[in-house]
């Protein structure tokens, strides 16, 4: 069984200075939701301090969706604005129909 030994020093600020040193033994244990002890080791629980994998995937998915909403319409703008018919005048000698450029 692993234990922690915690030294405790108690002193006053009077003259003469009186002090005493004691040691407190500490055990770290895991308990369930009802307070019942499950295991008692020095390393009871190690919780990750970072984000979980699911949270990282959700954040990246939101970023991809937002970038798609911002960049996808912008990528269509040159196609819409640049839709020009570069047609030359058609030569129909029997018909007066001509094609005009939309520029």
Protein Blocks (a to p, Z undefined) as FASTA:
>chain_A
ZZdddddddddfbdcddddddddddddddddfkopafbdcfblbacdfbdcfklmmmmmm
mmmmmmmmmmmmmmmmmmmmmmccfddcdddfkbccdcddfZZ
